[in-house]
Amino acid sequence: MTEGESPEPMRRYGGYAVLGIVVVAVAVLAVWLFAFGGDDEQEPAPLALDRPELLGTVGLDVGVIDDHAPVVGKLAPDFALANARDPERIVRLSDFRGTPVVLNWYASWCGPCKREIPDFQKAYEALDGEVVFLGVNLQEDAAQAAGLLDVFVAKYPALLDTEGEIAVHYRIQGMPTTFFIDADGIVRSMGAGLIVEEVLVEELARIGVTYEPADP
């Protein structure tokens, strides 16, 4: 990002859970305090430093690769994270270059996240390789991250943002937050909040994907 340039503000899609962010400079750990919104009444999640089992579990090969912030019309910052279903496998965002990507931060405590996952899976199946839906789980373990998707029989890939480092870099302020990235790796839109099916159709069109949902 050039001097004086600032990321385009996040769009508001629908209901979302607000995040309060406190960054602690200890081995580049990000500490998050969650204040929940959306449909579910829940207690705030514990701070990451109170859950040491979630920290440092995926080795040294993960983290931010590109240091620029996400900006609409610019290349999405590359990163590497562990696969939620196979934590020994490290995946980079750039691995999907050549295919449009829907990059979605989610968590098991997030009510709006749970509501949009079935629509994401429906589109993922219907489009059959035309687009990648890539879930990024925020500060939960592999069992929680994969388990939530399994509840909705969602088969698309999911990654573990165990320390919240990528969420901080991507300026995540509410959950869910979704980035629509075209086949060249360019961010075409980004925003926080629930994405209903009608909005999903519109946003997919921005990244060159035509989606006509089948009737329920």
Secondary structure, DSSP 4 states (H G I P E B T S, - for coil): --TT--PPPPEE-S--EEEEEEE--STT-EEEEEE--TT---PPPPPGGG-GGGSS-S-SS-EE---SPP-TTSBPPPEEEEESSSTTSEEEGGGGTTS-EEEEEE-TT-HHHHHHHHHHHHHHHHHTTSSEEEEEEES--HHHHHHHHHHTT--S-EEEETTSHHHHHTT--EESEEEEE-TTSBEEEEEES---HHHHHHHHHHTT----PPP-
